């Protein structure tokens, strides 16, 4: 078995959560399986492709007590996994380490996506033993290109690379189960970095490198030309050939080759996979964080306990709205969102006669990060 046989990097895992899908199909109110959130909207970098700049909303301070209350409530209502991956760099929060250990102590699967620059090497072992995966967002393999693309100084590249290597060392030495990965957000003009980056990943000893598309909003504010991705097919196939039994390289083909288009109009995914802003805002997804989408905003965990927000009529009114004829995901929100594959699966289940298999064995890695 190769490393990629049990690691789904381009798809979804709802088939292994049949009980919750069945409950949703019956119209029951379900807890999210995964919550994708941040602990702050701040960031130490200014990546040229950052969608976070399009997600501005009223920020409130996420204190330790607020974060702990959220993690306690999430575990209580039946959330299975929390990923600190959203519209801010969660390592900017002084509470990141305590948050990871608190979530793990609550029985939640925990994950972190980060540029890695602010991670403290002396605290890596503490969090690596609590994380299901740690993913470094890195879109270049040389100091100069790293600085240009990631919006930081060249010295940041060396610090991050050293931290990645230290994570690999600790994982091996302590025999930890955590999965370590690199993620490249690919714009066509970054193509010179694809092969160097997958080589860097292999040399550093991480478990995988994933290459993904760049999302844009409904107005095309970031100027992503999705037609240009088709010119990179051979290059991405070449990159994937660096995979072996210990290292996986995967391009997210389904989104890269989608042309930025959706084949579904309603949004069914957020009840299963909720996103929250680093401001504390609870909204269905990151595409709707911006203040101009206030009609879709549900509440803020700084003001109201998460459990109470989830139980509220407002929460379920918004979930009903985005799955109704009043909402068209093809024109009313951005491209290729986090819930895209989950949305495709649920759309086919509701509208295309697809069947949900039961009793699946051999769950994939990270099964609760759907």
C-alpha positions as CSV (number, residue, x, y, z in Angstrom):
1,X,0.0,0.0,0.0
2,X,1.3,3.4,-0.9
3,X,0.9,6.5,1.2
4,X,-1.8,7.7,-1.2
5,X,-4.0,4.7,-0.9
6,X,-5.7,5.8,2.3
7,X,-5.3,9.6,2.0
8,X,-8.1,11.5,0.2
9,X,-6.8,14.9,-0.9
10,X,-9.2,15.5,-3.7
11,X,-12.7,14.4,-2.6
12,X,-14.9,14.0,0.4
13,X,-15.6,11.4,3.1
14,X,-19.4,11.7,3.8
15,X,-19.9,8.0,2.9
16,X,-18.3,7.1,6.2
17,X,-20.8,9.3,8.1
18,X,-24.0,7.7,6.9
19,X,-25.8,8.2,10.2
20,X,-25.5,12.0,10.0
21,X,-26.3,12.1,6.3
22,X,-29.4,9.9,6.9
23,X,-30.5,12.3,9.7
24,X,-30.1,15.3,7.4
25,X,-32.1,13.6,4.6
26,X,-34.9,13.1,7.1
27,X,-34.8,16.9,7.9
28,X,-33.3,16.6,11.3
29,X,-31.0,19.2,12.7
30,X,-27.5,17.9,12.7
31,X,-24.2,19.0,14.3
32,X,-21.4,19.7,11.8
33,X,-18.9,16.9,11.4
34,X,-16.1,19.3,10.7
35,X,-15.7,23.0,11.6
36,X,-13.1,25.0,9.8
37,X,-12.2,28.1,11.7
38,X,-9.5,30.6,12.7
39,X,-8.6,32.1,16.0
40,X,-7.9,35.6,14.5
41,X,-8.2,37.4,11.2
42,X,-4.6,38.7,11.5
43,X,-1.8,37.2,9.4
44,X,2.0,37.5,9.4
45,X,2.1,37.3,5.5
46,X,0.5,39.0,2.6
47,X,0.1,36.2,0.0
48,X,-0.8,37.5,-3.5
49,X,-3.5,34.9,-3.8
50,X,-5.1,35.4,-0.4
51,X,-8.9,35.1,-0.3
52,X,-8.8,36.5,3.2
53,X,-8.6,40.0,1.9
54,X,-12.1,39.5,0.5
55,X,-13.6,38.4,3.7
56,X,-13.5,41.6,5.8
57,X,-16.0,41.7,8.6
58,X,-16.3,43.2,12.1
59,X,-13.6,41.6,14.1
60,X,-13.9,40.8,17.8
61,X,-11.2,39.5,20.1
62,X,-11.1,35.8,20.5
63,X,-10.0,35.4,24.1
64,X,-8.9,32.1,25.7
65,X,-12.2,31.7,27.5
66,X,-14.2,32.3,24.2
67,X,-12.1,29.7,22.4
68,X,-12.4,27.1,25.2
69,X,-16.1,27.6,25.4
70,X,-16.4,27.1,21.7
71,X,-14.3,23.9,21.8
72,X,-16.3,22.6,24.8
73,X,-19.6,23.3,23.0
74,X,-18.5,21.7,19.7
75,X,-17.6,18.5,21.5
76,X,-20.9,18.5,23.5
77,X,-23.1,18.8,20.4
78,X,-21.3,16.1,18.4
79,X,-18.8,17.9,16.2
80,X,-16.0,15.4,15.4
81,X,-13.2,17.6,14.1
82,X,-11.9,21.2,14.2
83,X,-9.4,22.5,11.7
84,X,-7.8,25.9,12.4
85,X,-7.8,26.8,8.7
86,X,-9.8,29.8,7.7
87,X,-9.5,33.6,7.1
88,X,-6.7,34.3,9.4
89,X,-3.3,32.9,10.5
90,X,-4.2,31.2,13.8
91,X,-0.6,31.1,15.0
92,X,-1.0,34.9,15.4
93,X,-3.2,34.1,18.4
94,X,-1.4,33.5,21.7
95,X,-3.9,30.8,22.5
96,X,-3.2,28.5,19.6
97,X,-1.2,25.9,21.6
98,X,-3.8,25.8,24.4
99,X,-6.6,25.6,21.9
100,X,-5.1,22.5,20.2
101,X,-4.6,20.7,23.4
102,X,-8.0,21.6,24.8
103,X,-9.7,20.4,21.7
104,X,-7.8,17.1,21.8
105,X,-8.7,16.7,25.5
106,X,-12.3,17.1,24.5
107,X,-12.1,14.2,22.1
108,X,-12.1,16.3,19.0
109,X,-9.8,15.5,16.1
110,X,-7.6,18.7,15.6
111,X,-5.8,20.1,12.6
112,X,-3.8,23.2,11.8
113,X,-3.1,24.9,8.5
114,X,-0.4,27.6,8.8
115,X,2.4,29.4,7.0
116,X,4.5,28.2,9.9
117,X,6.5,31.3,10.4
118,X,5.3,32.0,14.0
119,X,5.3,28.4,15.2
120,X,7.6,28.0,18.2
121,X,9.9,25.1,17.7
122,X,10.0,24.5,21.5
123,X,6.2,23.9,21.5
124,X,6.0,21.7,18.4
125,X,6.1,18.4,20.3
126,X,3.2,19.5,22.5
127,X,0.9,20.2,19.5
128,X,2.1,17.4,17.2
129,X,1.0,14.8,19.7
130,X,-2.5,16.3,19.6
131,X,-2.9,17.0,15.8
132,X,-4.3,14.7,13.2
133,X,-2.6,16.8,10.5
134,X,-0.3,19.8,10.3
135,X,-0.3,21.4,6.9
136,X,2.1,24.2,5.8
137,X,0.8,26.6,3.3
138,X,3.8,27.2,1.0
139,X,3.7,28.1,-2.7
140,X,7.4,28.5,-3.6
141,X,10.6,26.6,-3.1
142,X,13.2,29.4,-3.3
143,X,13.7,32.4,-0.9
144,X,13.2,35.0,-3.7
145,X,10.0,33.5,-5.1
146,X,8.7,32.7,-1.7
147,X,9.0,36.3,-0.7
148,X,7.4,37.5,-3.9
149,X,4.4,35.1,-3.7
150,X,3.9,34.9,0.1
151,X,4.4,38.6,0.8
152,X,7.1,38.5,3.4
153,X,10.9,38.7,3.7
154,X,13.2,36.1,2.2
155,X,14.4,35.2,5.7
156,X,10.9,33.8,6.4
157,X,11.5,31.0,3.9
158,X,14.5,29.7,5.9
159,X,12.7,29.8,9.2
160,X,9.7,28.0,7.9
161,X,11.8,25.3,6.2
162,X,13.7,24.7,9.4
163,X,10.4,24.4,11.3
164,X,9.1,21.8,8.7
165,X,12.2,19.8,9.2
166,X,11.9,20.0,13.0
167,X,8.4,18.7,12.8
168,X,9.5,15.8,10.7
169,X,12.3,15.0,13.2
170,X,9.9,15.1,16.1
171,X,7.3,12.9,14.4
172,X,9.9,10.2,13.5
173,X,11.7,10.4,16.9
174,X,8.5,10.2,18.9
175,X,6.7,7.9,16.5
176,X,3.6,10.2,16.3
177,X,0.6,9.6,14.1
178,X,0.3,13.2,12.9
179,X,0.3,13.7,9.1
180,X,2.7,16.4,7.9
181,X,2.0,18.1,4.5
182,X,2.7,21.0,2.2
183,X,0.0,22.8,0.3
184,X,0.7,24.9,-2.8
185,X,-2.0,27.4,-3.9
186,X,-1.3,27.3,-7.7
187,X,-1.8,30.3,-9.9
188,X,-0.6,29.7,-13.5
189,X,2.2,32.3,-13.0
190,X,3.6,30.1,-10.3
191,X,4.3,27.1,-12.6
192,X,8.1,27.5,-12.3
193,X,7.8,26.5,-8.6
194,X,5.7,23.3,-9.0
195,X,8.6,20.8,-9.5
196,X,11.0,22.5,-7.1
197,X,8.3,22.5,-4.4
198,X,7.5,18.8,-4.7
199,X,11.2,18.1,-4.6
200,X,11.5,20.2,-1.5
201,X,8.7,18.3,0.1
202,X,10.3,15.0,-0.7
203,X,13.7,16.1,0.6
204,X,12.2,17.5,3.8
205,X,10.5,14.2,4.7
206,X,6.9,15.4,4.8
207,X,4.1,12.9,4.0
208,X,2.6,14.8,1.1
209,X,2.5,17.9,-1.1
210,X,-0.9,18.9,-2.4
211,X,-1.4,21.4,-5.3
212,X,-4.7,23.2,-5.4
213,X,-6.5,25.8,-7.4
214,X,-7.0,29.4,-6.2
215,X,-10.5,30.4,-5.3
216,X,-11.9,33.8,-6.4
217,X,-15.1,35.7,-5.5
218,X,-18.2,36.1,-7.8
219,X,-16.7,39.3,-9.2
220,X,-13.3,37.8,-10.0
221,X,-11.5,40.2,-7.7
222,X,-8.3,38.1,-7.6
223,X,-8.3,37.8,-11.4
224,X,-7.8,34.0,-11.6
225,X,-7.9,32.8,-15.2
226,X,-9.1,29.2,-14.8
227,X,-8.6,28.5,-18.5
228,X,-4.8,28.7,-17.9
229,X,-4.9,25.7,-15.6
230,X,-5.5,23.4,-18.6
231,X,-2.0,24.3,-19.9
232,X,-0.5,22.9,-16.8
233,X,-1.8,19.3,-17.0
234,X,1.5,17.7,-18.2
235,X,3.5,19.7,-15.6
236,X,1.1,18.5,-12.8
237,X,1.3,14.9,-14.0
238,X,5.1,15.2,-13.9
239,X,4.9,16.5,-10.3
240,X,2.7,13.6,-9.2
241,X,5.4,11.1,-10.5
242,X,7.5,12.1,-7.5
243,X,5.1,10.1,-5.3
244,X,6.4,6.9,-3.7
245,X,5.4,4.6,-0.8
246,X,6.4,7.3,1.7
247,X,5.5,10.5,-0.1
248,X,2.4,11.6,-2.0
249,X,2.1,14.4,-4.5
250,X,-1.5,15.1,-5.5
251,X,-3.0,17.8,-7.7
252,X,-6.6,18.6,-6.9
253,X,-7.7,17.7,-10.4
254,X,-11.4,18.0,-9.9
255,X,-11.2,21.7,-9.1
256,X,-8.2,22.6,-11.2
257,X,-9.9,21.3,-14.3
258,X,-13.4,22.5,-13.5
259,X,-13.0,25.9,-15.2
260,X,-14.2,27.5,-11.9
261,X,-17.7,26.2,-12.6
262,X,-20.2,24.4,-10.3
263,X,-22.8,21.9,-11.5
264,X,-25.1,22.5,-8.5
265,X,-27.1,25.5,-7.6
266,X,-28.1,25.0,-4.0
267,X,-25.7,24.8,-1.1
268,X,-26.2,21.7,1.1
269,X,-22.7,21.4,2.6
270,X,-22.5,23.8,5.6
271,X,-24.7,21.8,8.0
272,X,-22.0,19.1,7.7
273,X,-18.9,21.3,7.2
274,X,-19.3,24.7,8.8
275,X,-16.9,27.6,8.5
276,X,-16.2,30.4,11.0
277,X,-14.2,33.5,10.7
278,X,-11.3,34.5,12.9
279,X,-13.5,37.4,14.0
280,X,-15.7,34.9,15.8
281,X,-18.4,35.2,13.1
282,X,-20.5,32.1,12.5
283,X,-21.5,32.0,8.8
284,X,-22.3,29.1,6.5
285,X,-19.0,29.4,4.6
286,X,-15.9,31.5,4.1
287,X,-17.3,32.9,0.8
288,X,-20.0,34.7,2.9
289,X,-17.9,36.2,5.7
290,X,-17.7,39.7,4.1
291,X,-19.9,42.2,5.8
292,X,-21.8,42.7,2.5
293,X,-23.3,39.2,3.0
294,X,-24.8,40.1,6.4
295,X,-28.1,38.5,5.5
296,X,-26.3,35.1,5.8
297,X,-24.5,35.9,9.1
298,X,-25.8,33.9,12.1
299,X,-24.0,35.1,15.2
300,X,-20.6,35.6,16.9
301,X,-19.1,33.3,19.5
302,X,-17.6,36.3,21.3
303,X,-21.1,37.4,22.1
304,X,-23.1,34.1,22.3
305,X,-22.0,30.6,23.2
306,X,-21.6,28.4,20.1
307,X,-24.1,25.8,21.3
308,X,-26.8,28.5,21.7
309,X,-26.0,29.8,18.2
310,X,-26.3,26.3,16.7
311,X,-29.6,25.7,18.5
312,X,-31.1,29.0,17.4
313,X,-33.8,29.4,14.8
314,X,-31.5,31.9,13.0
315,X,-28.9,29.2,12.4
316,X,-31.4,26.9,10.7
317,X,-33.1,29.7,8.8
318,X,-29.8,30.6,7.1
319,X,-29.1,26.9,6.4
320,X,-32.5,26.6,4.8
321,X,-32.0,29.8,2.8
322,X,-28.8,28.7,1.1
323,X,-30.4,25.3,0.2
324,X,-33.5,27.0,-1.3
325,X,-34.5,28.4,-4.7
326,X,-33.7,31.9,-3.3
327,X,-30.0,31.1,-3.4
328,X,-27.9,30.2,-6.5
329,X,-24.4,29.2,-5.6
330,X,-23.3,29.6,-9.2
331,X,-23.8,33.4,-9.1
332,X,-24.2,34.4,-5.5
333,X,-20.8,33.3,-4.0
334,X,-17.2,32.7,-5.0
335,X,-15.7,29.8,-6.9
336,X,-14.7,26.3,-5.8
337,X,-15.3,26.7,-2.1
338,X,-14.2,24.5,0.8
339,X,-17.6,22.6,0.7
340,X,-17.5,22.1,-3.1
341,X,-16.9,18.3,-3.1
342,X,-19.4,17.8,-0.2
343,X,-21.9,19.9,-2.1
344,X,-21.5,17.8,-5.3
345,X,-22.0,14.6,-3.3
346,X,-25.1,15.9,-1.5
347,X,-26.6,17.4,-4.7
348,X,-26.3,14.0,-6.4
349,X,-27.8,12.3,-3.4
350,X,-30.8,14.7,-3.4
351,X,-31.3,15.3,-7.1
352,X,-29.5,12.8,-9.2
353,X,-30.6,9.5,-7.7
354,X,-27.2,8.7,-6.2
355,X,-27.1,6.2,-3.3
356,X,-25.3,6.4,0.0
357,X,-23.5,3.1,0.7
358,X,-23.7,1.7,4.2
359,X,-21.3,-0.3,6.2
360,X,-18.2,0.9,4.5
361,X,-15.0,-0.5,6.0
362,X,-11.4,0.7,5.9
363,X,-12.1,4.4,6.6
364,X,-9.6,6.8,5.0
365,X,-7.1,8.8,7.0
366,X,-8.5,11.9,8.6
367,X,-12.1,10.6,8.2
368,X,-13.6,13.3,10.4
369,X,-12.2,16.1,8.2
370,X,-14.8,15.5,5.5
